[in-house]
């Protein structure tokens, strides 16, 4: 609790939301490494954002923010069978709005690492900005992608206000293998623009 008094930004790694909530099961690891956020932890993160904090979610952890904060965002590839959409680890085209603070200093057309990642249905409005979208066509730059129409033109990075704070949802691993020169800046821009009224 009281996370806002000690933190401006919290970054959640690319782990499925339910895994963050439940954690490792008892007996699987030493006791200090079992358990997850639980309901109390999720409530604390929600209170943190509503009090003015910035929650940055990478890949699968975005579902936690979407559910906890009631964001008008949906991952359109979640649950799709492999026959409809399959991208096990590929480089895809990304269109970035560099006029937005989270996209600052980035090339308008870039590349992102997509591995069973997310693509969002999100309508821009006063409380929601789309910072980046997957390309509208010819999305695959390198690797394997089946069913590109599922993510074509869909939001890849979203900034959503909630209370006094915001959540930045990065639908792919922007820090792939420690640092992706193409997209690592998104994480730092999200952190460094915390607390700004936009």
Backbone as JSON, one array per atom type, in Angstrom:
{
  "sequence": "XXXXXXXXXXXXXXXXXXXXXXXXXXXXXXXXXXXXXXXXXXXXXXXXXXXXXXXXXXXXXXXXXXXXXXXXXXXXXXXXXXXXXXXXXXXXXXXXXXXXXXXXXXXXXXXXXXXXXXXXXXXXXXXXXXXXXXXXXXXXXXXXXXXXXXXXXXXXXXXXXXXXXXXXXXXXXXXXXXXXXXXXXXXXXXXXXXXXXX",
  "N": [[0.8, -1.21, 0.0], [0.19, 2.39, -0.2], [1.9, 3.1, -2.31], [2.33, 5.28, -3.97], [3.51, 7.24, -2.44], [6.15, 6.57, -2.37], [7.02, 6.03, -4.94], [7.26, 7.06, -8.39], [7.0, 5.81, -10.8], [6.12, 2.54, -11.84], [7.23, -0.42, -13.24], [6.0, -3.16, -14.93], [7.02, -6.41, -15.79], [7.2, -8.43, -18.84], [5.13, -10.57, -18.27], [2.48, -12.88, -17.97], [-0.68, -11.66, -16.87], [-2.22, -13.14, -14.95], [-0.27, -14.79, -13.9], [1.35, -12.93, -12.63], [-0.4, -12.16, -10.62], [-0.96, -14.59, -9.23], [1.58, -15.77, -8.88], [4.42, -17.95, -8.16], [3.66, -21.33, -7.31], [3.17, -22.65, -4.01], [5.7, -24.64, -2.63], [6.95, -25.09, -5.02], [9.19, -23.54, -5.17], [11.64, -22.05, -2.89], [10.1, -20.64, 0.07], [10.28, -17.79, 0.12], [10.11, -17.1, -2.5], [7.63, -17.64, -3.52], [4.11, -17.17, -4.3], [2.17, -14.3, -5.34], [1.16, -11.05, -6.53], [-1.5, -10.96, -5.65], [-4.9, -10.1, -4.64], [-4.72, -7.85, -3.01], [-2.33, -6.68, -3.81], [-2.88, -5.99, -6.49], [-4.93, -4.15, -6.04], [-3.42, -2.21, -4.75], [-1.74, -1.36, -6.81], [-3.64, -0.24, -8.53], [-4.58, 1.88, -6.91], [-2.21, 3.32, -6.76], [-1.87, 4.26, -9.42], [-4.23, 5.78, -9.73], [-3.72, 7.76, -7.91], [-1.88, 9.3, -9.17], [0.38, 8.04, -10.17], [2.58, 6.41, -12.59], [2.11, 3.58, -14.46], [3.87, 1.26, -16.15], [3.48, -1.16, -18.5], [4.68, -4.09, -19.88], [4.21, -6.08, -22.67], [2.55, -9.07, -21.91], [1.77, -8.32, -19.28], [0.17, -6.13, -19.51], [-2.51, -6.82, -19.55], [-3.22, -6.99, -16.88], [-3.32, -4.29, -16.06], [-5.31, -3.37, -17.83], [-7.59, -4.77, -16.95], [-7.67, -4.16, -14.13], [-7.82, -1.37, -14.05], [-9.94, -0.86, -15.64], [-9.7, -0.19, -18.37], [-10.44, 1.06, -21.67], [-9.54, -0.9, -23.65], [-8.59, -3.61, -25.7], [-7.02, -6.72, -26.17], [-6.67, -7.96, -29.22], [-5.65, -10.3, -30.28], [-5.55, -12.18, -28.32], [-6.19, -15.43, -27.37], [-6.72, -16.27, -29.98], [-6.8, -18.93, -32.33], [-3.97, -20.83, -33.6], [-4.25, -21.21, -36.32], [-5.42, -18.91, -37.19], [-3.86, -16.78, -36.29], [-0.41, -16.43, -35.87], [2.66, -15.85, -34.49], [5.65, -16.45, -33.58], [8.02, -15.22, -32.77], [9.25, -12.72, -34.1], [10.34, -10.02, -36.26], [8.57, -7.12, -36.64], [6.88, -4.52, -38.49], [6.55, -1.21, -37.28], [4.66, 1.64, -36.71], [5.19, 4.8, -35.51], [4.02, 7.5, -33.51], [5.79, 10.09, -33.26], [5.34, 12.6, -32.29], [4.15, 12.44, -29.89], [4.86, 12.43, -26.36], [5.74, 9.89, -25.34], [6.66, 8.7, -27.63], [8.77, 10.25, -28.34], [11.66, 11.34, -30.09], [11.94, 9.12, -31.68], [12.09, 7.16, -34.71], [9.64, 7.57, -37.29], [8.9, 5.22, -38.59], [9.56, 2.01, -37.62], [11.02, -0.92, -36.08], [9.85, -3.82, -34.33], [10.07, -6.38, -31.83], [8.13, -9.18, -31.87], [6.59, -11.64, -30.11], [4.33, -13.9, -29.66], [2.84, -11.78, -28.74], [0.97, -8.73, -28.03], [-1.82, -7.03, -29.57], [-3.72, -4.19, -29.87], [-7.15, -3.19, -29.67], [-8.15, -0.05, -29.61], [-9.6, 3.02, -29.1], [-8.67, 6.24, -29.83], [-8.96, 9.07, -27.66], [-9.92, 11.67, -25.27], [-8.84, 10.55, -22.94], [-7.17, 8.59, -23.79], [-4.42, 7.65, -25.72], [-2.96, 6.62, -28.75], [0.18, 5.55, -29.26], [1.82, 4.05, -30.89], [1.42, 1.95, -33.77], [0.99, -1.24, -35.3], [2.19, -1.96, -38.58], [0.15, -1.17, -41.45], [0.13, -2.86, -43.61], [2.18, -5.41, -45.15], [3.63, -6.23, -42.85], [5.5, -8.02, -41.68], [8.93, -8.06, -41.14], [11.08, -9.68, -40.64], [11.3, -13.13, -40.04], [8.58, -15.15, -38.88], [5.23, -15.01, -39.61], [1.87, -15.54, -39.49], [-1.37, -14.76, -40.6], [-1.45, -11.93, -40.69], [-3.37, -9.92, -40.94], [-4.74, -9.82, -38.58], [-3.34, -8.18, -36.84], [-2.8, -5.94, -38.3], [-2.49, -2.51, -38.57], [-3.34, -2.2, -35.98], [-3.29, -0.98, -32.58], [-0.19, -0.76, -30.9], [1.22, 0.41, -28.87], [-0.07, 2.04, -26.14], [-1.3, 4.82, -24.3], [-3.01, 5.45, -21.44], [-5.17, 7.36, -19.44], [-5.96, 7.27, -15.97], [-7.72, 8.08, -13.26], [-5.67, 10.3, -11.5], [-3.37, 9.51, -12.67], [-1.61, 7.4, -15.03], [-1.51, 4.67, -17.38], [0.86, 3.01, -19.31], [0.84, 1.0, -21.97], [2.73, -1.33, -23.47], [2.71, -3.32, -26.07], [4.48, -5.33, -26.83], [7.73, -6.9, -26.42], [9.64, -4.49, -25.6], [12.17, -4.29, -24.65], [13.63, -6.39, -25.6], [15.94, -9.02, -25.21], [17.44, -7.58, -23.37], [18.13, -5.02, -24.44], [16.67, -3.37, -27.0], [17.58, -1.54, -29.64], [15.81, -0.34, -31.33], [13.35, -0.02, -29.99], [13.68, 0.39, -27.26], [13.71, 2.94, -26.22], [11.03, 3.62, -25.83], [10.31, 2.63, -23.32], [11.92, 4.14, -21.55], [11.07, 6.75, -22.26], [8.41, 6.59, -21.39], [8.82, 6.37, -18.64], [10.27, 8.71, -18.05], [8.52, 10.75, -18.64], [6.68, 10.73, -16.67], [4.33, 12.1, -14.39], [3.87, 14.41, -15.8], [1.52, 16.76, -16.95], [-0.65, 16.19, -19.52]],
  "CA": [[0.0, 0.0, 0.0], [0.84, 3.71, -0.21], [3.0, 3.05, -3.27], [2.56, 6.6, -4.58], [4.39, 8.05, -1.59], [7.54, 6.19, -2.56], [7.37, 5.78, -6.34], [6.61, 7.8, -9.47], [6.78, 4.87, -11.89], [6.31, 1.11, -11.6], [7.29, -1.15, -14.5], [5.7, -4.59, -14.83], [7.68, -7.12, -16.89], [6.38, -9.17, -19.78], [4.64, -11.81, -17.66], [1.02, -12.93, -18.03], [-1.32, -11.01, -15.73], [-2.6, -14.1, -13.92], [0.97, -15.25, -13.27], [1.74, -11.87, -11.7], [-1.33, -12.19, -9.49], [-0.82, -15.83, -8.48], [2.98, -16.07, -8.58], [4.8, -19.36, -8.15], [2.89, -22.07, -6.32], [3.87, -23.08, -2.8], [6.39, -25.91, -2.8], [7.71, -25.1, -6.28], [10.43, -22.81, -4.89], [11.68, -21.65, -1.48], [8.95, -19.82, 0.45], [10.42, -16.36, -0.19], [9.91, -16.89, -3.93], [6.3, -18.09, -3.95], [3.06, -16.16, -4.15], [2.2, -13.19, -6.29], [0.59, -9.78, -6.06], [-2.78, -11.18, -4.99], [-5.89, -9.03, -4.79], [-4.24, -6.65, -2.31], [-1.3, -6.06, -4.66], [-3.55, -5.37, -7.63], [-5.62, -2.95, -5.52], [-2.39, -1.21, -4.45], [-1.31, -0.79, -8.09], [-4.73, 0.62, -8.99], [-4.54, 3.1, -6.09], [-1.0, 4.04, -7.17], [-2.15, 4.98, -10.66], [-5.28, 6.78, -9.5], [-3.13, 8.85, -7.11], [-0.95, 10.08, -9.99], [1.53, 7.26, -10.6], [2.65, 5.87, -13.94], [2.31, 2.14, -14.52], [4.34, 0.85, -17.47], [3.27, -2.61, -18.63], [5.31, -4.65, -21.07], [3.65, -7.3, -23.23], [1.42, -9.72, -21.25], [1.35, -7.68, -18.03], [-0.81, -5.08, -19.8], [-3.85, -7.31, -19.21], [-3.47, -6.65, -15.48], [-3.75, -2.88, -16.02], [-6.59, -3.24, -18.54], [-8.66, -5.26, -16.06], [-7.71, -3.46, -12.84], [-8.17, 0.04, -14.23], [-11.11, -0.76, -16.5], [-9.31, 0.59, -19.55], [-11.18, 0.7, -22.89], [-8.53, -1.48, -24.53], [-8.75, -5.06, -25.8], [-6.01, -7.43, -26.94], [-7.46, -8.65, -30.24], [-5.08, -11.6, -30.64], [-5.64, -13.1, -27.19], [-7.08, -16.56, -27.58], [-6.9, -16.68, -31.38], [-6.11, -20.19, -32.65], [-2.78, -20.68, -34.45], [-4.64, -21.16, -37.73], [-5.82, -17.54, -37.51], [-2.75, -15.86, -36.03], [0.76, -17.1, -35.28], [3.9, -15.08, -34.61], [6.39, -17.0, -32.45], [9.23, -14.47, -32.44], [9.59, -12.12, -35.38], [10.49, -8.57, -36.31], [7.43, -6.57, -37.37], [6.91, -3.08, -38.75], [5.89, -0.4, -36.28], [4.49, 3.05, -37.06], [5.21, 5.52, -34.23], [3.69, 8.91, -33.49], [6.9, 10.71, -32.54], [4.92, 13.88, -31.72], [3.71, 12.15, -28.52], [6.02, 12.32, -25.46], [6.25, 8.52, -25.22], [7.34, 8.38, -28.88], [9.76, 11.3, -28.6], [13.0, 10.99, -30.56], [11.95, 7.86, -32.41], [11.77, 7.22, -36.13], [8.21, 7.3, -37.51], [8.75, 3.82, -38.94], [10.56, 1.32, -36.83], [10.84, -2.36, -36.0], [9.59, -4.3, -32.97], [10.12, -7.82, -31.67], [6.8, -9.68, -31.53], [6.61, -13.08, -29.81], [3.06, -14.18, -28.99], [2.62, -10.52, -28.04], [-0.39, -8.17, -28.02], [-2.25, -5.99, -30.5], [-4.88, -3.64, -29.16], [-8.25, -2.39, -30.18], [-8.19, 1.1, -28.72], [-10.05, 4.21, -29.81], [-8.12, 7.45, -29.21], [-9.89, 10.03, -27.09], [-9.27, 12.54, -24.3], [-8.14, 9.79, -21.92], [-6.42, 7.48, -24.39], [-3.62, 7.98, -26.89], [-2.23, 5.54, -29.4], [1.53, 6.03, -29.52], [2.37, 3.28, -32.01], [0.57, 0.92, -34.38], [1.65, -2.16, -36.23], [1.99, -1.51, -39.94], [-1.15, -1.48, -42.05], [0.35, -3.98, -44.54], [3.59, -5.83, -45.22], [4.07, -6.05, -41.47], [6.65, -8.85, -41.35], [10.23, -7.62, -41.63], [11.95, -10.85, -40.56], [10.75, -14.17, -39.19], [7.41, -15.95, -39.27], [3.96, -14.4, -39.22], [0.68, -16.0, -40.21], [-2.57, -14.03, -40.2], [-1.06, -10.54, -40.39], [-4.54, -9.04, -40.88], [-5.2, -9.73, -37.18], [-2.69, -7.06, -36.14], [-2.57, -4.84, -39.23], [-3.03, -1.21, -38.16], [-3.78, -2.2, -34.58], [-2.44, -0.27, -31.63], [0.89, -1.53, -30.3], [1.57, 1.12, -27.64], [-1.21, 2.87, -25.73], [-1.2, 5.56, -23.05], [-4.38, 5.66, -20.96], [-5.29, 8.02, -18.14], [-6.84, 6.64, -14.98], [-7.6, 8.96, -12.09], [-4.66, 11.33, -11.7], [-2.19, 8.91, -13.27], [-1.75, 6.8, -16.35], [-0.87, 3.4, -17.69], [1.44, 2.93, -20.65], [0.81, -0.39, -22.36], [3.62, -1.63, -24.59], [2.19, -4.65, -26.39], [5.55, -6.26, -27.23], [8.91, -6.79, -25.55], [10.43, -3.35, -26.07], [13.53, -4.44, -24.13], [14.04, -7.75, -25.99], [17.35, -9.37, -24.98], [18.12, -6.56, -22.58], [17.99, -3.69, -25.02], [16.43, -3.28, -28.44], [17.84, -0.14, -30.01], [14.66, 0.21, -32.05], [12.17, 0.26, -29.17], [14.01, 0.56, -25.83], [13.39, 4.32, -25.85], [9.64, 3.7, -25.38], [10.27, 2.39, -21.87], [12.48, 5.31, -20.88], [10.16, 7.89, -22.46], [7.26, 6.41, -20.51], [9.24, 6.66, -17.27], [10.75, 10.09, -17.89], [7.41, 11.69, -18.8], [5.71, 10.56, -15.57], [4.04, 13.32, -13.64], [3.59, 15.55, -16.68], [0.13, 16.93, -17.35], [-0.66, 16.21, -20.97]],
  "C": [[0.84, 1.26, 0.0], [2.02, 3.75, -1.18], [3.34, 4.43, -3.82], [3.49, 7.46, -3.75], [5.86, 7.73, -1.81], [7.99, 6.06, -4.01], [6.6, 6.7, -7.29], [6.18, 6.85, -10.57], [6.99, 3.45, -11.39], [6.25, 0.44, -12.97], [7.0, -2.62, -14.23], [6.31, -5.3, -16.02], [6.69, -7.87, -17.77], [5.99, -10.54, -19.26], [3.11, -11.75, -17.71], [0.41, -12.39, -16.73], [-1.65, -12.0, -14.61], [-1.38, -14.65, -13.19], [1.48, -14.21, -12.28], [0.87, -11.91, -10.44], [-1.1, -13.41, -8.61], [0.61, -16.13, -8.06], [3.28, -17.55, -8.69], [4.04, -20.09, -7.05], [3.78, -22.53, -5.16], [4.45, -24.47, -3.02], [7.22, -25.98, -4.07], [9.09, -24.48, -6.1], [10.5, -22.55, -3.39], [10.57, -20.64, -1.18], [9.07, -18.35, 0.07], [10.2, -16.05, -1.67], [8.55, -17.35, -4.42], [5.27, -16.99, -3.68], [3.23, -15.05, -5.15], [1.63, -11.93, -5.68], [-0.68, -10.0, -5.25], [-3.71, -10.0, -5.2], [-5.41, -7.73, -4.15], [-3.19, -5.92, -3.16], [-1.89, -5.36, -5.87], [-4.27, -4.1, -7.2], [-4.61, -1.84, -5.23], [-1.88, -0.56, -5.74], [-2.37, 0.15, -8.65], [-4.72, 1.94, -8.22], [-3.35, 3.96, -6.45], [-1.25, 4.87, -8.42], [-3.17, 6.09, -10.41], [-4.79, 7.96, -8.68], [-2.09, 9.64, -7.89], [0.27, 9.33, -10.48], [1.44, 6.82, -12.05], [2.96, 4.39, -13.85], [2.67, 1.78, -15.96], [4.24, -0.67, -17.54], [3.84, -3.08, -19.96], [4.63, -5.97, -21.42], [2.49, -7.83, -22.37], [0.93, -9.07, -19.98], [0.32, -6.59, -18.26], [-2.23, -5.52, -19.45], [-4.21, -6.99, -17.76], [-3.98, -5.22, -15.37], [-5.1, -2.69, -16.69], [-7.74, -3.64, -17.63], [-8.79, -4.42, -14.8], [-8.2, -2.03, -12.97], [-9.4, 0.23, -15.11], [-10.84, 0.04, -17.75], [-10.08, 0.13, -20.79], [-10.24, 0.18, -23.98], [-8.74, -2.99, -24.53], [-7.63, -5.64, -26.65], [-6.73, -8.32, -27.95], [-6.89, -10.0, -30.65], [-5.13, -12.61, -29.49], [-6.64, -14.21, -27.49], [-7.31, -16.99, -29.02], [-6.17, -17.99, -31.63], [-4.96, -19.94, -33.62], [-3.13, -20.62, -35.93], [-5.02, -19.75, -38.15], [-4.69, -16.54, -37.31], [-1.63, -16.6, -35.33], [1.99, -16.26, -35.54], [4.78, -15.43, -33.41], [7.66, -16.26, -32.06], [9.8, -13.86, -33.7], [9.76, -10.61, -35.25], [9.36, -8.04, -37.2], [7.56, -5.05, -37.5], [6.05, -2.34, -37.74], [5.84, 1.04, -36.77], [4.31, 3.83, -35.76], [4.83, 6.98, -34.43], [4.73, 9.61, -32.63], [6.54, 12.08, -31.98], [4.42, 13.69, -30.28], [4.94, 12.01, -27.62], [6.59, 10.9, -25.36], [6.98, 8.09, -26.49], [8.46, 9.33, -29.22], [11.11, 10.72, -29.05], [13.08, 9.71, -31.36], [11.64, 8.09, -33.89], [10.29, 6.92, -36.32], [7.94, 5.85, -37.9], [9.91, 3.07, -38.33], [10.29, -0.17, -36.88], [10.63, -2.76, -34.55], [9.67, -5.82, -32.96], [8.77, -8.31, -31.14], [6.88, -11.19, -31.33], [5.38, -13.42, -28.99], [2.65, -12.95, -28.17], [1.19, -10.03, -28.2], [-0.59, -7.15, -29.13], [-3.59, -5.5, -29.98], [-5.92, -2.98, -30.05], [-8.41, -1.26, -29.18], [-8.56, 2.33, -29.53], [-9.5, 5.45, -29.13], [-9.22, 8.4, -28.75], [-9.18, 10.88, -26.05], [-8.48, 11.8, -23.23], [-7.31, 8.64, -22.48], [-5.71, 7.94, -25.66], [-2.99, 6.71, -27.45], [-0.87, 6.12, -29.8], [2.13, 5.33, -30.73], [1.35, 2.25, -32.48], [1.46, -0.02, -35.18], [1.32, -1.68, -37.64], [0.65, -1.94, -40.51], [-1.06, -2.64, -43.04], [1.84, -4.27, -44.58], [4.27, -5.68, -43.87], [5.37, -6.8, -41.17], [7.92, -8.3, -41.99], [11.22, -8.78, -41.63], [11.29, -11.87, -39.64], [9.52, -14.82, -39.77], [6.16, -15.28, -38.72], [2.86, -14.95, -40.1], [-0.52, -15.24, -39.68], [-2.29, -12.58, -39.87], [-2.25, -9.6, -40.28], [-5.06, -8.88, -39.45], [-4.58, -8.55, -36.44], [-2.5, -5.84, -37.03], [-3.28, -3.56, -38.77], [-3.49, -1.13, -36.73], [-2.79, -1.47, -33.69], [-1.42, -1.23, -31.01], [1.33, -0.92, -28.98], [0.46, 2.12, -27.35], [-0.89, 3.56, -24.41], [-2.61, 5.9, -22.62], [-4.38, 6.31, -19.59], [-6.25, 7.25, -17.26], [-6.67, 7.44, -13.69], [-6.63, 10.07, -12.39], [-3.42, 10.81, -12.43], [-2.47, 8.32, -14.63], [-1.08, 5.43, -16.39], [-0.35, 3.48, -19.11], [1.57, 1.45, -20.96], [1.66, -0.58, -23.6], [3.36, -3.09, -24.94], [3.22, -5.69, -26.79], [6.72, -6.05, -26.29], [9.85, -5.7, -26.07], [11.89, -3.44, -25.63], [14.11, -5.81, -24.51], [15.54, -7.95, -25.89], [18.1, -8.24, -24.31], [17.97, -5.16, -23.14], [17.81, -3.79, -26.52], [16.61, -1.82, -28.81], [16.64, 0.49, -30.7], [13.56, 0.68, -31.11], [12.45, 0.51, -27.69], [13.61, 1.95, -25.33], [11.94, 4.46, -25.35], [9.53, 3.54, -23.86], [10.78, 3.62, -21.13], [11.61, 6.55, -21.07], [8.95, 7.79, -21.55], [7.62, 6.75, -19.07], [9.56, 8.14, -17.08], [9.64, 11.13, -18.06], [6.36, 11.51, -17.69], [5.53, 11.87, -14.84], [3.75, 14.53, -14.49], [2.09, 15.58, -16.99], [0.1, 17.07, -18.85], [-2.07, 16.33, -21.48]]
}
